[in-house]
């Protein structure tokens, strides 16, 4: 990663091996905090948005295009309006541990920390995908612009392995840590030494589901497009991609929907690995007497579950497999409540009914409910956290 220059580097360029970070100087450690929503910060984010949207190579990566749109000034200003009234100040230095399964996700939480005036050290994943490499190259170009020197100096992107000797030293610098990863990764990072008042925001293993009531669906093609939009990116590795599909309707409704879905899901290139993973999953479900039948809709493997078991999710590895469960009413979803359930996307049901059913129920899971097609759309309200306020101090005047 050295080829990106000053701002996005391998840790060995800034930290001599086996030497404490305290004896070295990362720019982000000594740079000053800024004000919440500082003009230079907003200008920088807008410049990054423009750089992503203008880059012709980025257009081949839908997640980079989506990121570019999310970073537009109008949306960022809208994001800031979600803060509750009050006076907010930065927490200080935020250390971000990025996920390996979703290349762009770290940018969203990093931008939230940046907006709140914090300095940042971002530990990049060791999995260097083409999309991540392109994203970092574009970011480096914007960092180099002289008008954003202040932002560049307060943000350091580094790569180091989880067990690097300096991991503990970096953790001790943090006033807040943002932890993306599986349960084991999050536990390992949380075990690192940290300041007594360090805040941890943990995004560990979660899964999501969709609900479609076909009694109120009149455009199967559109609904199929929306479901595929949530499954296709990152090969269904994102926590907000649905791995369960609850549906209500008649057999004819389902047949028409599967035909429409098959047409949508043809866009994914065939993969022997993916087909093998789907076959192995179906065989395991059958061996445990959990599978009623399975059918293919383009690249999607639709596994019809006849009885629920937590291992259906535990063993799910993405690869375009959706566990399908037929229900007779929306209230039936309450029986599947699970603390690991992150998002419910929906179609054919009103928001008012969702509030009525889930608002008064003591559910442990489901942190967000969004219209079908929006499961992967990031907002500062994520995994039950209000990210902006979590990455700031609220000053109270009595």
GIZI-V504227 format. One record per run of one state. SS is the DSSP state (hx for helix, st for strand, lp for the rest). FROM is the first residue (numbers start at 1). TO is the last residue. Records with the same first field share a line. If there is no record, write none. Layout:
SS = FROM-TO  FROM-TO
//
This chain:
lp = 1-1  5-7  14-20  24-26  31-38  55-57  61-61  71-72  81-86  91-92  98-104  116-118  125-129  144-145  154-154  160-166  174-175  181-182  191-198  204-206  217-219  237-241  249-250  268-271  288-290  298-299  306-310  315-320  327-329  337-340  348-350  360-367  372-380  383-384  391-391  396-398
hx = 2-4  11-13  21-23  27-30  39-54  58-60  62-70  73-80  105-115  130-143  146-153  167-173  183-190  214-216  220-236  251-267  272-287  311-314  330-336  351-359  387-390
st = 8-10  87-90  93-97  119-124  155-159  176-180  199-203  207-213  242-248  291-297  300-305  321-326  341-347  368-371  381-382  385-386  392-395
//
